[in-house]
């Protein structure tokens, strides 16, 4: 059975918004047609259900830590990243009931907020049962850590076993962050790259301390390593920023998502794009404000033509898991047009996760999810509201 829905504006994402556009869909939300009102009239489409708002594809959350969902509201804001990491380590629990309940609630929250697919950071097996059964699509990024070069092979061996344990989920083994992965471990990851399933991701320049660590071996990470009881006397700073130090160690053949980019400069962007053709850049602005009280140079990134995606990070560093909330903040602070934000929130994320045959845009044959979003118009501009209703 084919039904037809319309709204004030329909955003296919792969084309311009259509005022009073019409979507034809089957009973499970497969796109059967995308029409202008004139085309719908010509085709004599009947019983069109009209909505006041924006019809947009389901959102793609390219960076989440669902395992940290039980830490909502437990960590103070504006601690800076090194102290935030310490707090996460101290507060993580082994209570499986508490964790499972928090993970389930987080998944439901994302579903209700119109999120259809998630790139989720994983350090444990506990989220597997949910991911196998939820209607939300998950690509699991299994983080690997180890700054001690002598332990690189053992860390990689454990990660491979962990990945097997997560089967049949789509899983990639990925580096956690530049300050937690040794050059030797990066080399182990590159050696494994030919067997890698799907894209990879890494936390990038989330704090000024990260650049200070690689440039001069100063900053808050020295205290973090001391807290962890790790001797890093072997480490010598490169004299370069974090990104310019580690990026040559990543395979340029793999789609790679750089997450946060809060302290990424124009020089970093120029360097990165000159040596790595497959980069995507994830913004998690609410988490950046929560932890560092700082936002990335979004307009510099826009001017550079980067492929930008959006993420929520975790409930340890965010008040909600809502891609719409991330878009609201970016539109408020940087005046990003709605059409551009929606591409970041849908198509770019689906393309990065390699699920764009199904998700990311209103195109024939796709099942991208359909969201209805409130909006206002000011001076001819469409401004996103803060309410979303999932229709499919």
Number of C-alpha atoms within 10 A of each C-alpha: 6 13 16 19 18 25 23 17 23 26 23 23 23 13 11 11 19 20 15 21 24 28 26 20 22 14 9 11 19 22 21 18 17 23 17 17 16 12 13 19 12 9 10 9 14 10 9 15 12 14 15 14 21 27 31 28 31 29 34 33 30 32 28 23 23 26 24 23 26 22 20 15 13 13 19 14 17 17 15 21 21 19 18 20 15 15 17 16 11 9 14 13 13 8 8 10 9 12 21 18 13 20 22 16 15 22 22 16 15 22 20 17 22 27 28 27 27 26 27 24 27 24 18 12 13 16 19 17 11 15 19 15 9 13 13 18 19 23 22 27 27 24 20 23 22 23 21 18 15 12 14 22 16 11 15 20 11 11 20 15 10 17 19 11 12 20 11 10 16 14 25 24 26 24 23 20 24 23 20 14 19 23 18 18 26 26 16 16 23 18 12 13 20 11 10 16 12 19 22 27 28 20 17 26 24 24 22 18 21 25 27 19 23 24 17 14 18 15 17 18 18 17 14 16 17 11 10 11 9 12 12 12 6 7 14 12 16 15 15 16 23 26 22 18 17 20 17 13 16 18 19 15 14 20 19 23 25 21 25 26 26 23 21 23 17 14 10 17 17 11 14 17 14 9 12 17 13 17 22 20 23 27 27 29 26 26 27 25 18 21 24 18 15 18 20 20 15 19 12 14 18 13 9 13 9 14 19 25 29 30 31 29 29 25 24 26 28 23 15 21 27 25 23 24 21 21 27 20 14 20 16 11 11 11 12 18 15 19 18 12 21 26 24 26 29 29 27 25 32 28 18 25 24 15 16 18 14 17 26 32 29 29 22 14 14 18 25 29 25 25 22 23 22 16 19 11 9 8 5 7 10 15 19 24 16 13 12 22 14 19 13 18
